[in-house]
Amino acid sequence: MGVRMILIFPEIQLRDGMPVQCIEGVANTEGLYEYFRQNPDMLCRLWRRENAKTLHILDYNSVYEQRQDINLDLIKFLASTVDIPFEVFAYFNTPEECKYLLDNEIYRVIIDELAVTDPQSIKELIKEYTPSRIAFNIYLKNGKICLGNKPYDISVLDYVNIVKSIGGNRIIFGDDEWERNDRELDAKALEELGKNGNIRITVANGVKEAKHLWMLNELNKFGIDSVILGEPLYKNHFPCQQIWRSIEAELETGGNGLKC
């Protein structure tokens, strides 16, 4: 039996209707990737063409500013432009906000605080839409869980147990320490979480180069099956991306234009 490779979900952060990050291409292709940034539907198609199986949308205005209505129509439109699932992380105040997206092209929503503040409603949401369509975000800052950008005095395993008690089966896990240049992805901590939590895990950050993907691939047997890639993907930290950028550069500088 072949080794099952970890799934990679490119991240698109939307702020005021525009992607926050821009792909870094080879010399003389800056205009091409700025065009993609200004046309997020084309960016979605680009990631799809580069073999993305799922796209992760972070609603920046919602998560960091708690402004829910800025990007909703755009997110719905983007999901209709490609033939792969979308998952959306936003700050959801109510289950109804989750339902709105689930009923409008979005395959999965990712919530955090509602699992603690309104577990019964989320339990009913999971029953209605199935566990695969509702995931739960866990992000550590200074060793503490943050839900809705606020620290909570609750352990990771306690939160995981809450998620499982209401019918959830997937968490999105990240740690702010892994963002620092001198800190490595903590494979041992992920292994322990997988063993003790007994839940499916998508890694939210910490993968900066190819060796980290191989590291996570070894943890698949512990339920770690996918990773969200943002900045490292946009900065082409992975060898296979050089092929794509070279092809795109040739099409662009050759005057034929790039069709997605």
N, C-alpha and C positions, 0 to 999 in steps of 0.2 A: 504494500500500500504506500503511495506517495505521501510526502509531507504536506500537510495542509498549510498554506501560507496565510499569514495574518492579513486581514483586509485593511486597506488604506482608504480613509475618508478625507478627501481634500476639504479644507474649511474655507468658507467665504464669510468674512465679517462684514455686515452691512451697517453703515452709519449714514443716516440722512439719504438713504436710497442709493448709496455708492459703496462698492467694496473698499475696505480700509487699505488692503495691501495690493501691491502691484508686482507682477512677476518680473524678475530680473532676467533679461535676455542677453544675447551676445551683442557686441558693439553694433550700433546703427539700427537696432530694432526697438529702441526705447519707445518710439511712437506707436508701434504695434501693440505693445503690452499696456500702454496707457489707454489705448483704444479699448482693450478688453476691460480695463478697470472702469472706464466710463460706460461700458455696455455690459452689465453683469450677465445678461442672457448669453452673450458670446463667451464670457468667461466660463459659464456653466458648460457650454458646449465644448469648450477647449478641454476642460478636465474630463469630460465624458469621452472625448476622442482619445485622450491619453489613458483611457481604460479605467476610469473611476467607476466603482460599482454603486456607490452611495455618496451624496454630497451633504456635508454638515454646514448648516447655516447658523451663525451666531448673530442674533439681532442685538447689535451693540447698543442702540438707543434704549431698548427694553431692558437689557441686563444691567447696564451701567448707569442709565438715567431714568429708568422706570417710565419711559414714554412708549406706550404700547402700540400706538397707531401709526407710527412713522413708516415702517417697512412692510406692513402686513400685505397690502395689495401687491407689492413687488414680489414678495416671497411666493405668493400664490401664482403669479405669472411665471416666475422662474421655474417653479416645479412643473409647469406645463410645457416647458421648452425642451426637456430631455427625458429620455425613457428609463431613468433610474430613480430609485427612491430618494426623497429628501428627508433629513431629520433636522429639527429646528430647536435650538436652545434659546429660550426667552424667559423673561421674568413674568410668570403667569400668576395673576392675582386670584383667578377663579378657574374651576374646571371648565366653565363655559368658554373661556378663552382658548383652552386646549382643544375643545370640540370644534371650534371654528376652523382651526387649521386642519384638524384630522378629517373634517368634512370637505375640505377644499384643497385637494391634491397632495397634502403632506402625509407621508407615511408614518413618521414617528415624531413625537414631541418629547422634549427633555425638561423635566421639572426638578426643583429641589425643595424649596421651603414648604410647598403645599403638602408634601408627604408627611410633614410634622404638624402643620397647622390645620389641615383638613383631610386626615387620612381616610375617613369614611367615604367622602366624595371621590377621592382618587381611587379607592377600591372599586366603587361603582363604575368609574371611568374605565378601569382596566377590564372589568367584566363586559362592558359594552364594546370596547375596541380591541380587546385581547392584549396580553402582556407584551407582545413583540412591538406594539405601537406606542408604549409608554416607557420611557427610560428615566433614570434618576441621577442627577448630577451630584458628585461629591468632589469638592475642591478644598485642599488644605492650604491654609495660610498660617505661617508660624506654628505649624503643628496642630492647628485647630480647624475643625470643619466650618466652612462658610456656606450659609444658605441665604440666598437673597442678598449676598454681599455683607452679611452680618455673621460674626462668630457665634457658634452655638456650643454649649457645654454638653457635648454628646460625642461618644466615640464613633469611629468609622463602622465598627461591627454593630453597634447599637442602631445606627442609621440603616445599615444593610438589613438588619433583622426587622426593622419597621417596614422597609420596602418589601421584604418577602412576606410579611404578615398581611399586607394588603394586596398581594398577588403579583408584585413586580418580579422580574427575573433578569433585569440588566441595569448596571450602573455605569456612569461615565466618571472615571477617576483621574484626578490630577493633583499635583503638588507644586506649590509656587517655588519650592526649593529647586525643582528640576529645571526651572527657567534660567537659573543663574549659570553663567558660563563655566564656573568651576565645579559644578555639581553634576553628577551622572544620574541617569535614570536608575532608580533603586529596584533592581530586579528581585532582590530577596523580599522586599516589602510587598511587591506585587504577588509574588508566589505565596506568601503567607496570607494575603488578603484572599487570593483565589481558593486556597485550601480551607481557610476558616469561614469565609463568607459563603462559599458554595453558590455562586451567582455568576452570571455572564458579565464580563468586564470589557469595556472599551477604554483604552488609555487616552487621556485627553491632551497630555503634553509630555515633554521630556525626550521625545525622539528627535535627535538632531542630525543623525547620520545613519548610514546603512547598517552599521554594526548594532545599533539599537533595535532595528527591525528584526535582525537575526536573533537578538536576545529575547525579544518578545515572542518570536516564533517558537522558541523553546518552552515558553510558558503556556502554550495553547492547551495543554492537558489540564491546566488549572482554571480553565474558563476564560482566559484572556485571548480574545479572538479578533480584535480590531483596534485601530489607532486613528486618531484625528490628527491630521498634519496641517499646520498653518505656516508660520514663517519659514521653517526649513524647506518646505516645498516650494514656496515662492522664491527662495534664494538658491534653488537648484542644488541642494546638498546631497542628492542621490545620483549615482553614476548614470542610470538610464535616462535621466532628464536631459543630459547633454545631447543625446540623439534627437529628442524632440525639439530642443531649442535650435539645433543646427538645421533641422528640416524646416522649421518655421522661418528661420533667418533666410534660408535659400529661397523659399517661396516669396518672402517679403521683398528682399533685395532684387529678386529676379523680375519684379514688376507684375507678377501674376495676382498678387493679393492672396490673403489667406482665407480660405472658405472653411467655416466650421459647421 
